[in-house]
Amino acid sequence: MLHFARFVVIRAVMAVVTLVIVSFIVFSLMELVPGDCAERYLAFKNTQGSAISVADIEAERVRLGLDKPFLTRWAVWITNAFQGDFGESCIQRLNISRLLGDKFWLSLGISLTALALAYAIALPVGIISATSNSKVLNNTLRLVSYLGLALPNFLLALMVMLFATVMWGESLTGLFSKEFRDAPWSWDRVVDFLQHAWLPIFILGWSATAFAIQTVRALMSDEIGKLYVTAARARGVAGARLLWRYPARHALGPIINSLGFDLNRIFNELPVVALILTLTEAGSLLIEALARSNDQQLAGAIIFLLTASIVALNFLTDVLLALMDPRVRRSILG
């Protein structure tokens, strides 16, 4: 038990160090964008008809603390970020935490649900595909998985929207109905959200499921042919008991270890899907901040929160793997 506690502590420290390093990279990229926040904001105000002078820019730099050294500003930013405070949006001049509100958590929930859906389908289907001798079944599953990998999510979203518009006169866009869009959370708003959220979950889970099926199938096919499985068959172990006790158990390790990567891939696809489906969540805000308003403070906050979510998921999967496989603990503790 002491060894396991040491493992958890070491992994937690590594997760925090990873977040600090990522925060330095994110903050550096924010700083490398031509023009600082004061210049971008006042340039935006200038386009709105306000007369801006050099003295105004310098005063804004002092107000924002941009006159301080880079490392000092990064230290303040990361300290506040760990407390959930990302400062003000560069263009909108609103508190980023309030601006994001529950938008990031909606995005994370959609991505995690799509990931859970993908593996809920991929695990049984991949195992069946790897163990079945039916050519028809294997070729059908292979065709479906290839189609999922070949068909981009944004194209699938456009197809679903077109079909829904033609059939029902409803585009299925947005995460809420008009009456619930700005309403406080209630049971009715939750129900309304679930009635809309299934579509982005399905679209994001489409390619994730296809990729996961290929992964599970490849891992199971590799494990089934190993000598320890042959030895178990020789001892009389067969059927589902053989699969779950030996090859499936060993194949789960790499699958669990890849959950953080899969979450990152799903979230990377979310902004494009969000634009097509007009979703009001962090993915659409990220596109807005990077491509339209050049609001690096808002974009950096979203990227940092996403990274923190992936690091947290990787930490949890490492702990889960350590519980399942003592070799994982020895790889860290020696």
C-alpha atoms as one frame of an Amber mdcrd trajectory, in Angstrom:
protein
   0.000   0.000   0.000   2.874   2.365   0.783   4.408   1.702  -2.649   1.100
   2.487  -4.339   0.748   5.729  -2.349   4.268   6.727  -3.413   3.344   5.985
  -7.019   0.234   8.198  -6.807   2.205  11.051  -5.227   4.955  10.828  -7.854
   2.421  10.814 -10.685   0.584  13.776  -9.134   3.843  15.753  -8.941   4.639
  14.858 -12.551   1.151  16.029 -13.596   1.651  19.390 -11.867   5.107  19.809
 -13.434   3.615  19.014 -16.844   0.946  21.670 -16.348   3.554  24.253 -15.340
   5.639  23.500 -18.447   2.566  23.660 -20.681   1.515  26.933 -19.080   4.928
  28.410 -19.908   4.577  27.288 -23.540   1.017  28.648 -23.824   1.966  31.966
 -22.224   5.031  32.257 -24.480   2.889  31.714 -27.577   0.476  34.379 -26.334
   3.410  36.772 -25.999   4.887  35.955 -29.429   1.799  37.197 -31.284   2.643
  40.561 -32.923   1.386  43.440 -30.780   0.513  43.128 -27.121  -2.946  43.122
 -25.580  -3.012  46.891 -25.126  -2.217  47.522 -28.803  -4.762  44.979 -30.041
  -7.530  46.334 -27.829  -6.911  49.963 -28.656  -6.581  49.107 -32.349  -9.983
  47.464 -32.068 -11.357  50.591 -30.368  -9.826  52.682 -33.164 -11.854  50.716
 -35.726 -14.961  51.658 -33.709 -14.231  55.358 -34.183 -12.297  56.126 -30.965
  -9.216  58.350 -31.279  -6.231  56.496 -29.748  -2.847  58.038 -28.939   0.533
  56.551 -28.001  -0.015  57.780 -24.442  -3.273  55.797 -24.287  -1.432  52.625
 -25.320   1.287  53.149 -22.699  -1.305  53.800 -19.992  -3.146  50.625 -20.950
   0.118  48.640 -20.815   0.720  49.865 -17.261  -2.864  49.051 -16.246  -2.541
  45.513 -17.579   0.906  44.989 -16.061   2.538  44.573 -19.482   5.433  46.805
 -18.408   6.662  44.069 -16.030   9.258  41.393 -16.995   8.089  38.322 -18.908
   8.816  35.803 -16.134   7.002  37.943 -13.574   3.906  38.138 -15.761   4.017
  34.380 -16.432   4.379  33.613 -12.710   1.358  35.796 -11.929  -0.650  34.244
 -14.779   0.036  30.615 -13.816  -0.558  31.321 -10.104  -3.933  32.860 -10.897
  -4.721  30.119 -13.439  -4.325  27.405 -10.805  -6.905  29.365  -8.796  -9.298
  29.517 -11.748  -8.630  33.181 -12.595  -7.402  33.885 -16.145  -7.743  37.644
 -16.052  -9.612  39.714 -18.625 -10.340  38.972 -22.256  -8.087  41.138 -24.376
 -10.815  42.358 -26.751 -14.103  41.945 -24.910 -12.707  43.267 -21.601 -14.719
  40.717 -19.632 -13.478  38.358 -16.947 -12.496  35.185 -18.795 -13.807  32.874
 -16.076 -17.222  34.554 -16.315 -17.036  34.693 -20.105 -16.402  30.976 -20.289
 -18.922  30.235 -17.557 -20.168  26.712 -18.108 -19.152  26.703 -21.791 -15.899
  24.847 -21.211 -17.601  22.274 -18.988 -20.249  21.731 -21.667 -17.476  21.149
 -24.218 -15.614  18.808 -21.900 -18.800  16.913 -21.086 -19.644  16.491 -24.773
 -16.095  15.291 -25.539 -15.986  12.848 -22.600 -19.421  11.463 -23.477 -18.347
  10.986 -27.099 -15.218   9.198 -25.847 -17.252   6.955 -23.522 -19.695   6.167
 -26.324 -16.834   5.323 -28.676 -15.275   2.775 -26.332 -18.622   1.374 -25.167
 -19.150   0.377 -28.801 -15.543  -0.342 -29.769 -14.661  -2.768 -26.960 -17.282
  -5.453 -27.689 -17.218  -4.864 -31.448 -13.414  -4.947 -31.626 -13.238  -8.141
 -29.565 -15.902  -9.808 -31.729 -14.094  -8.712 -34.878 -10.772 -10.095 -33.611
 -12.205 -13.462 -32.511 -14.844 -14.146 -35.149 -14.109 -16.453 -38.080 -16.980
 -15.048 -40.145 -15.620 -13.282 -43.212 -18.903 -11.461 -43.770 -18.929 -10.070
 -40.223 -15.250  -9.115 -40.289 -15.478  -7.423 -43.687 -18.633  -5.553 -42.661
 -17.059  -4.270 -39.447 -13.884  -3.352 -41.306 -15.907  -1.434 -43.912 -17.820
   0.466 -41.215 -14.616   1.374 -39.368 -12.885   2.487 -42.586 -15.918   4.602
 -43.441 -15.747   6.222 -40.012 -12.077   7.070 -40.515 -12.520   8.305 -44.092
 -15.632  10.466 -43.580 -14.682  13.775 -41.877 -16.776  14.862 -38.931 -17.665
  18.201 -40.489 -18.981  16.444 -43.615 -21.056  14.090 -41.473 -22.453  17.120
 -39.606 -23.424  18.782 -42.891 -25.083  15.566 -44.099 -27.107  15.184 -40.895
 -28.167  18.843 -40.989 -29.233  18.574 -44.641 -31.172  15.378 -44.010 -32.930
  16.829 -40.951 -33.797  20.036 -42.800 -35.269  18.163 -45.772 -37.144  15.578
 -43.691 -38.336  17.611 -40.695 -37.585  21.242 -41.533 -35.248  21.427 -38.516
 -31.478  21.941 -38.815 -30.733  20.449 -35.341 -28.242  23.221 -34.570 -27.345
  24.705 -31.187 -27.175  23.215 -27.712 -30.335  24.841 -26.344 -33.709  26.014
 -27.510 -34.261  29.785 -27.607 -36.141  29.884 -24.322 -33.362  28.011 -22.476
 -30.290  29.579 -24.112 -29.687  32.184 -21.397 -31.854  30.690 -18.661 -30.410
  29.468 -15.339 -29.859  25.757 -14.932 -32.955  23.756 -14.074 -34.265  20.281
 -14.780 -36.103  21.559 -17.872 -32.893  23.144 -19.169 -31.001  19.887 -18.594
 -33.643  17.977 -20.579 -33.487  20.575 -23.359 -29.681  20.293 -23.426 -29.824
  16.499 -23.708 -32.288  16.783 -26.582 -29.739  18.854 -28.511 -26.404  17.465
 -27.298 -26.873  13.983 -28.779 -25.988  15.228 -32.268 -22.483  16.658 -31.524
 -21.839  13.606 -29.311 -22.783  11.287 -32.173 -20.731  13.216 -34.740 -17.622
  13.451 -32.549 -17.997   9.818 -31.513 -18.268   8.694 -35.152 -14.586   8.786
 -36.062 -13.512   8.083 -32.469 -15.484   4.835 -32.531 -13.972   3.788 -35.851
 -10.450   4.514 -34.600 -11.103   2.691 -31.311 -12.475  -0.375 -33.117  -9.301
  -0.602 -35.176  -7.185  -0.238 -32.020  -9.086  -2.853 -30.008  -9.143  -5.267
 -32.920  -5.389  -4.955 -33.513  -4.528  -5.383 -29.820  -6.843  -8.370 -29.374
  -5.561 -10.041 -32.543  -2.011  -9.661 -31.275  -2.789 -10.988 -27.779  -4.872
 -13.967 -28.940  -1.930 -15.415 -30.850   0.458 -15.381 -27.880   1.675 -18.511
 -26.079   0.009 -17.774 -22.728  -3.406 -17.873 -24.445  -2.533 -21.165 -26.130
  -1.436 -22.538 -22.749  -4.725 -21.429 -21.183  -6.655 -23.234 -23.913  -4.607
 -26.356 -23.239  -5.671 -26.167 -19.579  -9.318 -26.181 -20.675 -10.100 -22.464
 -20.405 -12.352 -21.457 -23.292 -15.055 -19.084 -24.483 -15.747 -15.708 -22.907
 -13.825 -16.684 -19.758 -10.656 -17.175 -21.820 -11.097 -13.866 -23.668 -11.784
 -11.654 -20.647  -9.306 -13.306 -18.307  -6.311 -13.270 -20.637  -6.119 -11.390
 -24.001  -8.782  -8.760 -23.210  -7.236  -8.001 -19.822  -3.793  -7.480 -21.331
  -5.173  -5.476 -24.258  -6.957  -3.055 -21.899  -3.667  -1.520 -20.735  -2.758
   0.281 -23.984  -6.427   1.166 -24.529  -6.751   2.859 -21.137  -3.386   4.553
 -21.640  -4.611   6.140 -24.903  -7.724   7.791 -23.426  -5.970  11.142 -22.940
  -4.802  11.138 -26.565  -8.307  10.281 -27.774  -9.836  13.074 -25.675  -7.376
  15.535 -27.191  -8.246  14.340 -30.708 -11.987  14.662 -30.059 -11.628  18.164
 -28.627  -9.478  19.168 -31.617 -12.381  18.241 -33.892 -14.957  20.040 -31.745
 -14.336  23.656 -32.927 -15.084  22.836 -36.590 -18.173  20.837 -35.629 -19.191
  23.706 -33.313 -19.024  26.191 -36.192 -21.215  24.013 -38.407 -23.760  23.214
 -35.702 -23.574  26.772 -34.246 -22.778  25.469 -30.777 -22.280  28.064 -28.038
 -19.441  26.424 -26.122 -15.655  26.617 -25.710 -14.878  25.188 -29.149 -16.649
  28.024 -30.926 -15.083  30.555 -28.525 -11.636  29.163 -29.354 -12.198  29.625
 -33.086 -13.513  33.125 -32.442 -10.496  34.020 -30.305  -7.872  32.609 -32.683
  -9.276  33.344 -36.134 -11.407  36.447 -35.734 -10.743  38.617 -32.698  -7.096
  37.572 -32.072  -7.923  37.375 -28.364  -4.887  35.405 -27.201  -5.799  35.655
 -23.501  -9.117  33.884 -24.070  -7.553  31.299 -26.397  -4.739  30.632 -23.924
  -7.211  30.057 -21.088  -9.197  27.525 -23.133  -6.050  25.692 -24.264  -4.726
  25.580 -20.697  -8.037  24.207 -19.380  -8.064  21.558 -22.109  -4.478  20.584
 -21.266  -5.347  20.401 -17.570  -8.274  18.089 -18.399  -6.053  15.785 -20.475
  -3.338  15.728 -17.791  -5.969  14.926 -15.140  -7.373  12.108 -17.294  -3.874
  10.725 -17.884  -3.237  10.832 -14.133  -6.425   8.871 -13.448  -5.643   6.313
 -16.156  -2.116   5.853 -14.781  -3.539   5.181 -11.317  -6.059   2.751 -12.802
  -3.329   0.956 -14.738  -1.197   0.748 -11.590  -4.091  -0.941  -9.810  -4.447
  -3.405 -12.683  -0.781  -4.033 -13.462   2.059  -3.902 -10.864   4.583  -3.497
 -13.699   3.331   0.076 -14.201   4.173   0.915 -10.578   7.639  -0.608 -10.923
   8.281   1.469 -14.066   8.026   4.628 -11.919   9.363   3.457  -8.570  12.082
   1.177  -9.918
